[in-house]
Structures are given as structure tokens and as C-alpha cells.
Amino acid sequence: MIISRRHRYIFVAIPKTGTHSVRQALRQHLADDDLEQVGLFVNRRFPFADLAAIRHGHLSLQQVRPSLEPGEFESYFKFAFVRNPFDRFVSYCAFMSRENGQFAADPTGFMKHVLFEMRPEQHILFQPQHLLLTGADGALLTDHVGRVEELQASYDHVCARLGFESTALGRVNSSQRGDYRQYYDAELVAGISDYYQRDLELFGYSFD
């Protein structure tokens, strides 16, 4: 997450949505008193003890809101980028097995193992995206939600809104795979549809 007091925004870094590319671009515009929490490639922590104790930078708006000054949360431009849950789950499984090669050896089998057997619901990369962006009532707290599928255009929109020049986003921590649909069968489609139902509804995604 990034909190910029210079440009008055909060960037919510949802995992597996190109966050490292966006962070790199945003850092060009950060002031000395701007804040960032991140735990991969760069190690930075917020000056709030409870949040700094969390080992990653994928914080929710509900988590950070109590640490801000009165009026900051309401007046800051809050944005994030989301990704089709079916595609994102493929990326998650490939990432989690990058050292043992289980996904590469049997993609569909490994994905079923993760979803139906491991079920790592406490792992931030596995959790639904909406949990980082919604309030207790389930409504979005963001002012803008861009899409990974059109990441550059979404980032350009954010830059225009914030009043600084956009730059071409690089590729950071990405991997090469085929179309996500090739890794699914009917059982897996049904399982992902059920677990990530709110993401699919809220952000307008489907398997096709």
C-alpha cells in the first residue's frame, strides 16, 4: 500500500494484480513524507506499529483507515487494480509452486489440490480481492477500480486524476503461461465461481 500526502491518494496493492509494476511507477512521484508498506523486492513499513507488524504490503482500506488523521481517508483518492479471479488463481498457483514445479507438472490437479484440499484461507494471496476494498457493509470504499486486463489504460486514468504524467508500466514479477481457460475443467470452474463469487459479481468478471 502507498499513502501519498503530496498527491492525496491511497493505493491498495491487491496481490497478483501487477502491483509491483504500479509501485515502481508511483515511486517516481513520492515525496519524503509519503508512506509505503511493502515486503517484496523492497522492505518498507508504515509508521503505525500494528500495521508495520504485518509482514506484507497488501493491506485493506479497513485496516489502514483508523491510522489516518481525521478527514484524510474521506478526502484522499483511493484506487486499486483487480483481476479476473479465474486468471488470478492460475497465477497464484504457479507462483506458489515455482520452486517445486507442481503446477508445471499437473496444472489442473495442483489447482484442485490448492482449492479443495489446502484451502489456505489465511494466505493474503489466496483471499478474495474485495476484502481489501470494501467496508463492513460490503460496499466499495474505493474511488476507482482499474483492471489488470487493461492495466496501462487504467494507470493512465489514475495519473490523469492525480495530475501527474503517466509512464509506461514495466513487467515485474510476472510469468509466462497460456490462456487461463486451458487449465480448468467443470469442477474447478464451479469451485472458483463459488469461492470468489463476490469478486465476480462486484467487478463484473466471468470465466469467459
C-alpha positions as MATLAB code, in Angstrom:
seq = 'MIISRRHRYIFVAIPKTGTHSVRQALRQHLADDDLEQVGLFVNRRFPFADLAAIRHGHLSLQQVRPSLEPGEFESYFKFAFVRNPFDRFVSYCAFMSRENGQFAADPTGFMKHVLFEMRPEQHILFQPQHLLLTGADGALLTDHVGRVEELQASYDHVCARLGFESTALGRVNSSQRGDYRQYYDAELVAGISDYYQRDLELFGYSFD';
ca = [
       0.000    0.000    0.000;
       1.059    3.576   -0.646;
      -0.307    6.638    1.134;
       0.756    9.855   -0.596;
       0.199   13.061    1.305;
       1.708   15.045   -1.552;
      -0.882   13.825   -4.057;
      -3.557   12.842   -1.525;
      -4.158    9.247   -2.544;
      -4.182    5.713   -1.172;
      -3.108    2.897   -3.462;
      -4.343   -0.516   -2.348;
      -1.926   -3.189   -3.555;
      -4.026   -6.281   -4.239;
      -1.668   -9.255   -4.727;
      -1.251  -10.752   -8.204;
      -2.592   -7.648   -9.965;
       0.578   -6.008  -11.284;
       1.189   -4.166   -8.029;
       4.989   -4.156   -8.296;
       4.849   -2.500  -11.716;
       2.457    0.147  -10.409;
       4.535    0.717   -7.280;
       7.660    1.313   -9.350;
       5.867    3.894  -11.452;
       4.265    5.665   -8.485;
       7.555    5.890   -6.579;
       8.808    8.422   -9.119;
       6.296   10.908   -7.696;
       6.581   10.219   -3.965;
       7.666   12.893   -1.501;
       9.841   12.272    1.542;
       6.847   12.233    3.884;
       4.802    9.849    1.723;
       4.303    6.365    3.147;
       4.668    2.884    1.687;
       4.418   -0.610    3.104;
       5.914   -3.396    1.006;
       7.723   -6.630    1.733;
       8.897   -7.995   -1.631;
      11.914   -6.581   -3.538;
      11.762   -3.528   -1.238;
      11.285   -3.641    2.539;
       9.369   -0.647    3.905;
       6.918   -0.270    6.766;
       4.272    2.238    7.780;
       4.972    4.239   10.967;
       1.989    2.576   12.629;
       3.022   -0.260   14.955;
       0.056   -2.536   14.322;
       0.343   -2.264   10.542;
       4.149   -2.372   10.498;
       3.950   -5.722   12.301;
       2.234   -7.208    9.257;
       4.945   -8.680    7.048;
       3.460   -7.691    3.677;
       2.110   -4.576    1.992;
      -1.274   -5.927    0.918;
      -3.284   -4.018    3.489;
      -7.003   -3.355    3.310;
      -8.666    0.029    3.456;
     -10.420   -1.050    6.639;
      -7.057   -1.830    8.237;
      -5.417    1.483    7.408;
      -8.369    3.814    7.962;
      -8.052    4.067   11.794;
      -4.386    5.099   11.492;
      -5.052    8.163    9.352;
      -5.713   11.688   10.504;
      -9.356   12.844   10.701;
     -10.628   13.606    7.213;
      -7.688   12.064    5.358;
      -9.402    8.843    4.425;
     -12.525   10.558    3.162;
     -10.675   13.201    1.135;
      -7.947   11.006   -0.393;
      -8.381    9.394   -3.819;
      -8.461    5.659   -3.158;
      -7.715    3.256   -6.000;
      -6.700   -0.298   -6.804;
      -6.488   -2.754   -9.679;
      -8.349   -6.059   -9.853;
      -8.017   -9.160  -11.990;
     -10.303  -11.878  -13.271;
     -10.400  -14.379  -10.363;
     -10.016  -17.336  -12.733;
      -6.828  -15.888  -14.211;
      -5.590  -14.686  -10.838;
      -5.955  -18.140   -9.293;
      -3.829  -19.651  -12.055;
      -1.183  -17.022  -11.348;
      -1.372  -17.745   -7.631;
      -0.898  -21.491   -8.081;
       2.006  -21.026  -10.487;
       3.642  -18.624   -8.034;
       3.190  -20.901   -5.027;
       4.745  -23.889   -6.802;
       7.560  -22.024   -8.528;
      10.206  -23.960   -6.572;
       8.747  -27.484   -6.663;
       7.206  -27.428  -10.159;
       3.867  -28.972   -9.150;
       1.823  -26.564  -11.222;
       4.002  -27.047  -14.284;
       3.718  -30.834  -13.963;
      -0.057  -31.001  -13.451;
      -1.726  -27.582  -13.531;
      -5.343  -28.642  -13.091;
      -4.511  -31.255  -10.478;
      -2.436  -28.815   -8.439;
      -5.109  -26.119   -8.672;
      -7.701  -28.571   -7.331;
      -5.343  -29.542   -4.534;
      -4.938  -25.902   -3.501;
      -8.622  -25.010   -3.747;
     -10.255  -28.109   -2.320;
      -7.610  -29.609   -0.018;
      -5.102  -26.982    1.092;
      -7.671  -24.162    1.148;
      -5.177  -21.574    2.504;
      -7.829  -19.024    3.507;
      -5.454  -17.098    5.776;
      -2.953  -16.517    2.977;
      -3.338  -12.987    1.657;
      -2.614  -14.048   -1.935;
      -5.458  -16.590   -1.814;
      -8.076  -14.323   -0.284;
     -10.762  -12.649   -2.421;
      -9.867   -9.219   -3.748;
     -12.936   -7.417   -2.447;
     -11.820   -7.930    1.160;
      -9.132   -5.278    0.670;
     -11.514   -2.744   -0.857;
     -14.825   -2.964    0.990;
     -16.171   -1.806    4.330;
     -18.008   -3.762    6.977;
     -21.224   -3.365    4.980;
     -19.630   -4.896    1.882;
     -19.711   -1.660   -0.119;
     -16.650   -0.442   -2.008;
     -14.529    2.172   -0.241;
     -12.541    2.989   -3.387;
     -12.967    5.889   -5.801;
     -11.561    3.962   -8.752;
     -11.025    0.282   -9.513;
      -8.893   -0.389  -12.587;
      -8.368   -3.730  -14.312;
      -5.251   -5.754  -14.947;
      -6.661   -6.667  -18.355;
      -6.240   -3.015  -19.341;
      -3.596   -2.077  -16.801;
      -1.825    0.669  -18.727;
      -5.070    2.454  -19.602;
      -6.251    2.116  -16.000;
      -2.970    3.518  -14.716;
      -3.136    6.379  -17.225;
      -6.574    7.245  -15.838;
      -5.206    7.323  -12.291;
      -2.333    9.598  -13.295;
      -4.695   11.989  -15.050;
      -6.873   12.100  -11.945;
      -3.858   12.769   -9.706;
      -2.401   15.375  -12.017;
       0.945   13.907  -12.981;
       2.325   12.450  -16.198;
       1.875    8.744  -16.778;
       4.725    6.424  -17.739;
       4.819    3.036  -19.419;
       4.473    0.289  -16.838;
       7.216   -2.325  -16.766;
       6.809   -6.044  -16.127;
       7.835   -7.053  -12.614;
       7.451  -10.488  -11.000;
       5.466  -11.814  -13.975;
       5.488  -15.277  -15.508;
       4.644  -16.724  -18.902;
       1.664  -19.061  -19.184;
      -1.061  -19.864  -21.632;
      -4.650  -18.643  -21.547;
      -6.093  -19.344  -18.088;
      -9.080  -21.237  -19.558;
      -6.870  -24.121  -20.642;
      -6.180  -25.083  -17.023;
      -9.813  -25.542  -15.980;
     -12.388  -28.299  -16.011;
     -16.040  -28.061  -14.933;
     -15.310  -28.952  -11.288;
     -12.633  -26.307  -10.960;
     -14.758  -23.635  -12.655;
     -17.556  -24.362  -10.183;
     -15.176  -24.236   -7.221;
     -13.652  -20.895   -8.172;
     -17.088  -19.485   -9.013;
     -18.239  -20.353   -5.515;
     -15.224  -19.183   -3.528;
     -14.722  -15.924   -5.444;
     -18.403  -15.242   -6.082;
     -18.344  -11.737   -4.589;
     -15.316  -10.736   -6.671;
     -17.022  -11.987   -9.820;
     -20.213  -10.077   -9.043;
     -18.637   -6.877   -7.770;
     -16.080   -6.464  -10.539;
     -18.089   -7.924  -13.403;
     -15.956  -10.930  -14.254;
     -16.858  -14.396  -15.546;
     -14.991  -17.468  -16.730;
     -15.433  -16.453  -20.377;
];
